[in-house]
Amino acid sequence: MNLQSAYSSARPAEVQFDALVTGSPRFFYGSRTHCEHEAFDASTAAGPVEIVDNVAIAPRVPVSPGDRVEVRGEMVHDPGRDPVVHWTHHDPGGRHADGFIRLRGRVYA
């Protein structure tokens, strides 16, 4: 689905887009996975998003505010918050579409 349609829809959607990193990375342990995650805010052509990457599966992405990234993942919505893009890494179980984050030509997946 294209980014604008996914952004305005309430349904989860596979997306790929370019973004400008607007916040420093934060790290936390997922409540469902109990794995470490990296999250950072970004601005897209459709609006702001939070990008969340499972760094127990994929390497940390050394982003800083002002960096440009390309992202493939699944966009989900939580009312009252910016959309979240997750599954930005490969799926070791092979049950979900693989995603990635590309920074300065290097792919983190």
Rosetta blueprint (number, residue, H / E / L):
1 M L
2 N L
3 L H
4 Q H
5 S H
6 A H
7 Y H
8 S H
9 S L
10 A L
11 R L
12 P L
13 A E
14 E E
15 V E
16 Q E
17 F E
18 D E
19 A E
20 L E
21 V E
22 T L
23 G L
24 S L
25 P L
26 R E
27 F E
28 F E
29 Y E
30 G L
31 S L
32 R L
33 T L
34 H L
35 C L
36 E E
37 H E
38 E E
39 A E
40 F E
41 D E
42 A E
43 S E
44 T L
45 A L
46 A L
47 G L
48 P E
49 V E
50 E E
51 I E
52 V E
53 D E
54 N E
55 V L
56 A L
57 I L
58 A L
59 P L
60 R L
61 V L
62 P L
63 V L
64 S L
65 P L
66 G L
67 D L
68 R E
69 V E
70 E E
71 V E
72 R E
73 G E
74 E E
75 M E
76 V E
77 H L
78 D L
79 P L
80 G L
81 R L
82 D L
83 P L
84 V E
85 V E
86 H E
87 W L
88 T L
89 H L
90 H L
91 D L
92 P L
93 G L
94 G L
95 R L
96 H L
97 A L
98 D L
99 G L
100 F E
101 I E
102 R E
103 L E
104 R L
105 G L
106 R E
107 V E
108 Y E
109 A L
